[in-house]
Amino acid sequence: MKKTAALTAAAILVCSAAHAATAVSIGISGWTGFAPLTLAKQAGIFEKNGLDVTIKKIPQASRHLALASGDVQCAATTVETWIVWNANGVPAIQIFQLDKSHGADGIAVRNDVSSVADLKGKTIAASAPGTSPYFFLAYILKENGLTMKDVNVVNLEPGPAAQAFVAGQNDAAMTYEPYLSTVRAAPDQGKILATTLDYPAVMDTFGCTPAFLKENPEAAKAFADSYFEALEMIKAEPEKSYGIMGADVKQSAEAFAGSAKFLEWQDKAANQTFFEGEFKSFSAKAADLLMEIGIIKTKPDLATIVDTSFIK
């Protein structure tokens, strides 16, 4: 009897070890596009799929430092930022797409600014070089025959940039949802000159360090599966989902739903289409612009900074 009990206990220990959740920390921001990751955490989807996830809110400008130090093993950021990180000595591999901005990123300007050309000589609040808002500003300017040398940039993160703008500071601000809605709600202070509807240059992906992916391929697959499950939950239980995601950024479910209208979360089918086409063309164009504005000195091999095996 004792022997049987001992064997049973041993079997339970082996089973528990086999199903032990993989502990992993991820670095994100309060950007609306990343919110399904928060939902996957809060709704128990990560846990169900064998992941013990710690979410850390880290500004994009320093997120790569957290990856390099091992403080986080995975992160969410824009496609061109992975190019910057890899070019500057922080190896990381994208494994699935999160979202595509459809008006959720933009530039707010005073009401006397009627075109991008009018930005010449203006003071614009934007995150530091190497971040999405900085890149997006450079992208908009280039598409209109201007360069970053034609404007004065004040480094502010998207939230503070929007707050400063509605408080009357600076001529323009680069920001994104949910902070862009702060500007939408204050028409007396200015207007939104252009967004990703005009310049489709902001798309986000999730990735991890090569070491984490090599050691934890099942966990990487679980991340992708969990994200897609979170999108299904949003469809099935929108009010509950928006409530959970909104609470994380101090928004009501209704306000968060309003922000979410300006982007499109990408399901598995959309992921597969994206990586076969737009991802490749945009990454090449982005790498050229990053070289031009001095963010990177050399281009990484773009084929080595993505692994789509986890979305198949």
Number of C-alpha atoms within 10 A of each C-alpha: 6 7 8 9 10 11 12 12 12 12 12 12 12 12 11 11 10 9 11 12 17 17 12 16 19 23 24 23 19 22 20 25 28 21 26 26 26 23 27 26 21 15 17 15 22 26 17 14 19 18 22 18 19 14 18 16 12 18 16 23 15 13 24 28 15 18 22 16 10 12 16 23 22 28 27 26 27 22 21 27 24 29 28 26 20 21 18 16 11 16 21 27 25 23 24 31 29 27 23 21 26 21 24 26 30 27 26 29 27 20 14 10 18 12 11 17 13 11 19 15 13 16 17 25 30 28 27 18 18 21 22 28 27 19 26 24 21 21 21 23 20 13 11 12 9 17 17 17 12 14 15 17 22 16 17 19 20 26 19 17 27 27 17 16 24 22 11 12 16 19 20 28 35 30 32 31 25 28 21 26 18 17 24 15 12 13 13 11 17 21 20 22 17 18 25 22 16 12 17 17 23 26 24 25 25 28 26 21 20 16 12 17 20 10 10 13 13 15 22 23 18 22 27 21 19 25 29 22 19 25 21 13 18 17 11 11 11 15 13 15 25 24 19 22 26 24 13 16 15 13 17 16 18 13 15 25 20 14 22 22 14 21 21 16 22 22 21 19 10 13 21 16 11 15 17 11 10 11 17 14 11 17 18 15 11 20 21 14 18 23 14 13 16 11 18 20 13 16 16 19 11 14 10 12 18 20 15 15 11 16 20 10
